[in-house]
Amino acid sequence: MTEVGGIEDVAVRLPGMRVAYEGDSLDEADLAPTWTEQLQKWLNEAIAAGVTEPNAMVLATADAQGRPSSRTVLCKGLDERGVVFYTNYTSAKSHDLTVTRYASVTFPWYSLHRQVTVRGEVEKVNVKETAEYWASRPRESQLGAWASPQSQVVASRTDLDRALTSIERRFEGVDRVPLPPHWGGWRIRPDLVEFWQGQRSRLHDRLRYSRTDDGWSVKRVAP
């Protein structure tokens, strides 16, 4: 017997879960001249639509053995050079990026029936840019970056709280919390940027900017 509202009930319902996409079509003529302008346009529209965390993007990396990992990070920089996020350089994601030098991120704007994928080589953001962003962060976030041994196993939540308390005492009375040496930004320099718009019959629009020797080309790919 299926338990209503329980795990078994969800498993039964999964095959039938679907959304009918009825959004506007996305044609080549609709695209901005550059991927950067198009991503900025869609990001502005996501903000205007009230999408929660519109700058959230799912980051995919792989380790030296090719084992993939994914997690959500926040886009904190966007220009013609690529998209930027910040993290602990001792984290699992940073270890992956140091080994492979390649990554992919996807902006999942579910309520708009849209997503954008950016894929390419990675590089560390220079110290000057990192310091400028660090200075804009809330003090609590700065202290947390010092306190957390990101991706390392910890015995309990209490240990994390104690670490934070220790850091708070360390920087008590310090107006500007300094940038940790183990913390900074990664930039994905894209060779491919794909814009996806949901359509009827699952025949979604997928338009892809691809880097070429002469610049960028735009092609439509099948859903």
N, C-alpha and C positions, 0 to 999 in steps of 0.2 A: 504494500500500500504506500502511495506517495505521500510524504509529509508535506502539507501545504506550507509554503513559506520557508521550508527547510532546504538542506543541501540537495536531497533527492529531487525535490520539486524544481529547483533551478536547473539541474542536469537534464531533466525532461524538457524544460522549456527552451534550452539553449538553441537547438536546431531551428526553432521558429522565430528567434529574435532577429528582427531586421528593421531597417528604417528605409522608407521610400524617399529617395533624393529627388527633389524638385527644384533645385537651384538654377540660377542663370547659367547659360552655357559659357564656356571659355574658348574663344577663338584666337587664332594667331594675331589677328588684327587688334585684339583687345589688349595685348601685352605691351608693357612699357619697353622702351628701347634697350634697357639693361635689366639683368636679373635683380640688381640692387634696388632699382626704382620700383620694380614690380613687387618685390618682397616688402619694401617700405609701404607701398600702397595697400597691400593686403593686411599688413600689420596694423596700419592706421584704421582700416575698416574693422578689424577684430577688436581694437580698443573701443571704437565708436559703438560697436554692437554689445559692449559690456561682457565680452568673453573673459572668464576667470583666468588670471595669469596668462595674458595673451603672448607674452614673451617666453613662455615655457616651451622647451623643446626636448624631445627624447634623444639622448645621445647614445649612439652605438659604437662600441670599440671591440677589439679582439686582442687576446694576449699572444704571446710568442708561439703557442700551440694552436692558434686559430680559434680558441674557444671564445664565443661572443658574450658580451655583457651589455645591458642597456639600463639607463636610468634617466630621470628627468633633471635637467639643469635649466638655468635661466640665461637667456641671451642678454648680454650687457654691452654689446657693441655690434654695429652693423654699418659697413661702408664697402667701397669697391674692393677692398682687400679681403673681406670675408666676414664671418660672424664670430663673435667672441663670447666666451664664458669664463668664469673664474672658479678656482678650486684649490685644494691642497695639492702641492706637487708630490706629496708622498702617498696620495690616494691610489686606489686600484685603477681608476680611470687614467690617471697620469702615468702610472707604470705602463699601461697598455699603449698610450699615445707615444711614450718615449721609445717603445720597442718598434711599433708599426709605423708611426708618423702619419697615420691615416684615420679618418673618422667620418661618421655620417650623423646628421641630426634631422629630426622631423618636427615641425610645428604642427600639432594636432588641434585644429579648430573645428571640433566636432559639430558645434551648434550651427556653424556656417557651411557645413558639408565641404570643408576645405582642408587641405594639408599642403605643406611645402617641405621638400626634402633637399638638404644641402649636403654634398659629399665632396671630400677633397683632402689634400695634405694638411697637416697641422704644423703650427709653429708657436713658440711661446711669445706672449705679448711682452714688449720691452718694459723695463722697470719704470720708466717715466709714466707711460700710460697706466700701468698697474697701480702706481702710487696715486695717480689722480683719481682712479676709481675707488681705491681703498679709502681715500679721504672722504668720499661721499657716502660711505656705508654707515649705518647706525652703530653707535658704540657697542651695543650688545652683540651685533654680528661680528664686529672686530674682535671682541673678547672671545667669542665662541670659536673663531678661527684659530686663535692661539691655544685654546683649551682642548680642542678635539684632535685626537690622533686618528684622523679619518681613515676608515676601512680596516683599522686594526681591531682585533677582538678585545673587548673590555669585560671585566667581571660582572659589572652591574651598572644600573643607572646612577647609583650612588657614587660610583667612581667618577663618572662624568661630571656630576654636580660638584664633587670635591675639587676636581680639576678646574672647573670654572671659578669656584670660590678662590682658589689659589691664584688664578690669573687676575681676578678682580682686585685682590690684595696687592699683587705685584705692580699693577698699574694705577693703584689708588693715588689720586692727586696728580696724575699725569693727564694733561689736557688732550694730547693727541697720542692715541695708541699707535705705536710704530707698526710698519708693515712687517709681517713675519717673513723670515728668509725662505720658508717652505711653502709660500702661498703666492699665487699669481694667476695670470690668464693664459688661455689657449685660444688661438685663432684658427678656424678652419678656412683654408684658402680653396674655394670650390673649383672643381673641374666639371661639376654637374649640379644644376639646380632645377628641380622639377616642381611644377605647380599643378595641383590635383583639385579638380572640382567635381563633386558628385553629380551624377546624372541618372535619368530614368533607365530602367532595364539593366542597371549595372554597367552601362556603356559610358563610363566616366571620362571626362576630359583630362588628359595628361599632356601637358606641354613642357618640353624640356630644353633648357639652355645648356649647351655643351661647349666646353672650351675647345678651340681649335688653334692651329698654328697662326691663323689670321685674326683671331679674336673669339667671337662666340657665334654659334649657330643655334637656331630654334627648330625643333622637330616635334611632331605629334607622335605619341606612342600609344599602342592599343592598351586598353584597361585590363 
